[in-house]
Amino acid sequence: MQRITSNIDSSVIAFVREKSGHKVLAICNLSNKQLDITLKSQLLIGQYINVFTNERKIFTDKLQLTMKPWQYVVLEKTQ
């Protein structure tokens, strides 16, 4: 598991876990506030699918998103 730092590390945890060729990216807002989050890492680069909504996304080494209070996102890398 590799931690990815954010612009709000005191309220956000993000990490990548890779095993047996499968890669998962998890991002969690651990606060009771809506947050504008920025993540920067080479680990982000690629195509992902949201495991809950099946929405597909392509990420570069910088990811910006707004998360609701207590929201979490789990994405599986597809390529």
VENBELJO-V789011 format. One record per helix or strand. SS is the DSSP state (a for helix, b for strand). FROM is the first residue (numbers start at 1). TO is the last residue. If there is no record, write none. Layout:
BEGIN
{{SS FROM TO} {SS FROM TO}}
END
This chain:
BEGIN
{{b 2 4} {b 6 6} {b 12 19} {b 22 29} {b 35 40} {a 42 44} {b 46 50} {b 56 59} {b 62 67} {b 72 77}}
END
